[in-house]
Amino acid sequence: MLKVGITGGIGSGKSIAARVFERLLVPVFYADTEAKALYTESLEVKRKIIKLLGKESYLPSGEPNRQVIASKIFNNEELLHKVNQIIHPAVAENFNFFCYLHSKKKPYVIKEAAILFESNAHKDLDYTICVDAPEDIRIKRVMQRDKVTEEDVRQRIKNQWPAEKKAALADFVVLNDGKTMLLPQIIRLHEQFNEK
């Protein structure tokens, strides 16, 4: 069974592309959603985060105190790296189990992740897809979706790898610019992966 990663910069439409694969009955693992859930659902992750960032990193309800966590790691590269060293292996373990569950039934699975290359998760995959769109379109999409200013979106983009860098590393690039049809591009890839 093939493992295929899908990524893209903010506002590129990687989640939309992943949902199209889902409509084609391809199992899709949403790594970012999984990472968020691990803060609450994994006792081991919780224990390690508390040890690293302190008891105040969790609310009395048991939910992560995202404001506290963000404030501690936002400008601290070392702490961010340590948090990633807790979260990424746990996400990878869950993805491996996800693959095992689908290995007998499906020719391939998709792993959707915002930081597929940055976290080196691509090294465990057979192929990678980068969903790309011009920056001005991405900015408009995020402004509408998140009800934020252009300045906010530009700041988020600045904190990510450039889209060109991701596209250059990917095996396939899907263009989601609002003019090029998305569905035929995905169906072509779907047929390719089914044949491998």
N, C-alpha and C positions, 0 to 999 in steps of 0.2 A: 504494500500500500504506500502510495506517495504522500508526503507531507509538504503542503504548499503554503507559504507565508504570503500574507497580503498586508501592505502598509501604504503610507502616504502622509504628506504633510497635513496639518490642520486645515479643514475645509476642502480637502481634495475629493472627498466622497468615498473613502475606503470602506466605511460602514455600509454605504448603499451598495457598493460592489459586492461586499460580503453577503448582504441580504439577497442579492441576485443569485449568487451561488447556492444559498440556502433554498431558494425557490426551485433550483434545479436538483434539489434533494441531496446536496453535498453537506456533510456535517461540518459546521463552522464552530471553532473554538475562539471565543472572544477574550483574548489575553488580558486586556485592560479591565474588563468587567470582573474577570477572575481574580486579578490582583487586588481590586477594591474589596471583593468579597472575603479574601483571605485574612484581611485585617480583623474581621469579625468571626469568621467561621473556623479558622485554624488556631487552636489553643497554643500550638508551638510558635506560630508567627506572633501571636499576641504576647506571649511570654518574652520572646526575643526583643520585640519592639519596646515593651515596658522596661526591660533590662537596659536597652540602649538609650531610650529617650525619657525614661521616668514614668511614674504612675499617672502623671497628669496627661499623658498621651492617650488615655482612655477615659471616657465619661463613666459615671456611676452605673449607667445602663448597660455598660459593656461595649458600647459603640466606640469606634476610634474618635478621638477629638482631633478632627482633621485640621482645625485652625492651629492647634498647638504643634501638631506634627509638621505642618507646612512651615510655620514660623521657625522651627528648629532646623529644618533641612534646607530652607529656601536659599540662604546665602552661605551654607556650609557644605562644601564639596565632599569633605570626608564623611560627614554624617549621612549625606545623600547616598554616597557609595555604599556605606554600611547597611542602610535600609534596603537598597537594591540587592545587596548580597543576601538579605533575608527573604525578600519577596520573589526575586527572579527564579531561584532554584525551586521554590514551592510551586510557582506557576508552571515551570517546566515539568515537574513531577505530575501535576494534574493533567497537563497536555499529553504526557506519555500514556496516562491511564485512559484518557479520551481516545487516543489513537488505538489502544488495545481494544476498547469497546467496539470500535467501528472496523477493525482490521479485517474481519471475515466478510463483512457485508458491502464495503465500499472500496472502489479503486483508489480514492484519494480523499484527504481531509484538508480543510483550510484553517490556518491559524491567523486570525486578524490581530495585529498589534501595532500601536503607534510607534513604538521604539524597537522595531524588529532588528534593525541593523545596529543601533546604538547599544542594545543589550547583548549583542552577539547571538541572539536566538536564531538568526538565519543559518548559523553553522550546523544546526541539527535538522535542517529542512532540505528537501530535494530541489525545490524551485521557489523563487520569490517573485511576487508581482508588486509593482509600485503603481498606485493610482495617482495620476498627476492632473493638475489644472493650472492655468495661469494665475499668478499671485493675486491680481485684482479681483478675479472671480472668487478665489478662495476667501479673500477678505470680506467681500460682500456676503457670501454664504454664512460665515461665522458671525458677522454683525447681525444678520437676520435671525440666525438660530439662537445665539446666546444673548441677544439684546445688549451688545457692548459697542464701544466706540471703535473707530478705525485704529486709533492709537493703541488700544488694548490688544487688538488682533495682531498688529504689527509687532508688539512686544512679545507675544506668544510665538510668533513665527521666528523672531530673532533668537528665542531660546531653543529652537529646534534645529536639527540638521537641515541644510538647504535641500530643497526638493530635487535639484539637479544631482546632488550627491547620492540621494536614495535611488533615483532613477538609474544612475550609472551603475550602481551595485546590483540592481534587480535583473532577473532573467527576462522578465516581461514588463512592459509599461502599458497601462491602460489609460487612455486619455478621457477625462471627464470634464470637458470644457463647455458643455452645454450645446455644442454644435455637432460634435462627433457622437454617433450613437453608441451608447454604452453596451447594450444588450448583445449586438453581434460580436463585439470584442470579447465579451465574457463567454459566450457560447463557443467561440473558436478555441479559447483556452480550455474550456470544459471538455470539448471533443478531443483535444490534444492529450489532456491528462487521463482521459478514459482509455486512450489507446496505448499508453505507456506501460 
